[in-house]
Every structure is written in structure tokens, then in C-alpha cells.
């Protein structure tokens, strides 16, 4: 299903290290020629210090050829640089190994006071901050993400917010946590970055838009792995106007991930109407079977079309790095959407016809409906003799209608107040996410 593969589009907004997991996934799925993927990996590795990995990829690509001397020479240079940086950072590491310093770092909330304490009691110099950053960046380029995350965290605590490397360090810390799959830490780093980006400190609207576009793509790793991710992605992408604007302007393909999050989130059904509006607005710039499924169902009420799109959705999900784990939830909830929409229109439904709409056998469909009734998610009765489902009538009280319509009012008011505060407190500052470049 290379037709619906988004790796090329996504890759331009990701750090090169974050692209490797996507290429490994494509390799397993055998969507593309393996040699093409190996060439892609080799190209990505050319600007990193992961020389041993590059040698292994080269051998995989050219099993009968010798490893180029340029790679061997580079390996020697990397080892030499590593030894030099280790020597430069040795006094810094000794300071951080002191138990009292560790306690101060853990308890301190003011980076300036902590820096003064280290300067006064341990001879910590301001030039060491740059050395610490360079060593962390080097560790990252070598593929030592745990070391990079540790040193970048020290740097983040000590460096002032206006330091030239502060923002790139936050991007590096987020990338390191993602690559180590530490999703709680990654979510914290994501929120730190988001706060800085939302404070609009970049001097130009274009730079803010670029930063948000990067953050949207990097956040997918967190949102589709963290337990709270499918709620957070809806709040951020659909109900924070600056991020929705970035998606509509720069990356409408992200609607695939937002749509999947909504469909698989049983607690957020009320957002469907808002999502369908966005999908309709952007249908001329981006569409795939996942977004078209909702269009067929909630705009055109085309049940046959929705059934066909659902079959294609399965192939799209299986071959998408971020969504493959959502497959079962997606199919289950999508069938429920079809069923619920069909039931709103019809009072008596043939189980055989319903089975066709849901891509199930009549026996499977009947068992599925029985489970829905048993779990009190459906007010209906089954007439096994005639093979029909007879729907009960459910009148929504005026009070419930008012509650549903005002449910998100508080959340939106809060967002509006926060955005006003951030705009009032904004300061000009240049910055672009160049981590790993």
C-alpha cells in the first residue's frame, strides 16, 4: 500500500534519527524494495556519528564490496572527538556525581540559584554549559540517547531560557526520550516545548508556524504510545486553533492521525461533528480511506461507500508506523459508527443486510449485536425467527441536549484566556529547531 504511505511527507519534519524507526517498519512490511530502503538509511547516516551502523548498512547493500575508506577514516575521527570531549567534560561529570549536587538539582526549582550554588561551591564555569551541550549533542549523534538525555537535562536545568542552545537542547531531549521510548518523560518535554512555542518568542509568524509543524509531527510518537495520548491529540490538534491552523496550512495529512484518534476514542464521540467539518474543508488538499470513511458515513450517508472505505482502512492502518497498534480498536469502533448511524435511520433492520454493511457473516453480526445489547450500549431486541433487529426509541431530553452543547464551553474559554495571556506576555526571540542537523 505504498499509495497511502506518508513516510516521505513525514520525514521532512522529523529529525533524521526519528526517521530510522519508520524505515525499519517499512523494511518489515516489505512495501518498498529493500535496497532502496538501505540506500535511504545510508544517506541518513552520512551526517551522524553512527559509523558502525553505517558500515553494517553498507555491507547489507553491497555484500561483495569493501567498506569505503572514508567510513573507516570517519570512525577514527569520531573516536578521537569522543575522547577529547570526554576529557573536556570530566570535571563537569565529577561535579554532577557529587551526592549533594544531585540533591540540590532534584530539589531546586530556580536554575539561576542552582548555577550560583555550583559556581560558588564547585567552581562551575559558564563556559561549561556550552561544553555540556556539545558533549550531549555528540552523544546523540553517536546513538547514545540515554547519555544525551541525561546531559541535556542537566543543561536544561542550568541554562537560562534565552541561551542560544536552550531551544535546540529541548528538541534534542524530546528526541532522545522518544527513541528510548520513555513516554512519560517525552510527554513532559513535549509540553515544555509547546509552552515555549506558544509563548510566540520567535519574532515572525512563519517561524512559529514551522516550529508548530515540527512539534505536531514529533508529538505523534508520544500520542500514539502514551496512555493519555488519544485524548491529548484531540485537545491539541482539533481544539487549539494555532495547531489546527498549522495542520490545515502545512500538513493536512495529519488529519489521518487525528481521525484515527477520534474514531478509537469511545469517550470523545461528541467531537465527531467538529472533525467532520475540518475533513470537509480540507478534502480538496488531502484525503485517504480513513478520512473518506467519515465523509461517507456522516456527510453522504453512503453506507456502501463506508463499507468499501473500511476495507481499505485496514490496509492503511496495517502499513502505518503510528497506527498499526490501533487496528482492532479502529475496526471495532468503525463498525459501531456504521451500525449506530444505520440504526438512527431505520427502526427494523435485517441482520443479513447489516452483516454486509459491517463486513461480517450473519452469525458474527448477530453475536456482535447481542454483546452490544448485553453491555447496555444498545436499546434493541433481536427477532431470531425473522432475522431482524428491532430498535427501541430513545428521546433525548432537552436538559441532555443543553449539557451536550455546552460541554466543551469551559475548555474553550480556558484556551482563549491562556492564548490572550501568552500574546500579552510575548517577547521577540529568534530560534529554529536544528537539532541533529
Secondary structure, 3 states (H helix, E strand, C coil): CHHHCCHHHHHCCCCHHHHHHHHHHHHHHCCCCHHHHHHHHHHHHCCCCCHHHHHHHHHHHCCCCCCCHHHHHHHHHHHHHHHHHHHHHHHHHHHHHCHHHHHHHHHCCCHHHHHHHHHHHHCCCCHHHHHHHHHHHHHHHCCCHHHHHHHHHHHHHHCCCCCCCHHHHHHHHHHHHHHCCCHHHHHHHHHHHHHHHHCCCCCCHHHHHHHHHHHHHHHHHHHCCCCCHHHHHHHHHHHCHHHHHHHHHHCHHHHHHHHHHHHCCHHHHHHHHHHHHHHHHHCCCCCCHHHHHHHHHHCCCCHHHHHHHHHHHHHHHHCCCCCHHHHHHHHHHHHHHHHHHHHHHCCEEEHHHHHHHCCCCHHHHHHHHHHHHHCCCCCEEEECCCCEEEECCCCCCHHHHHHHHHCCHHHHHHHHHHHHHHHHCCCCCCCCCCCCC
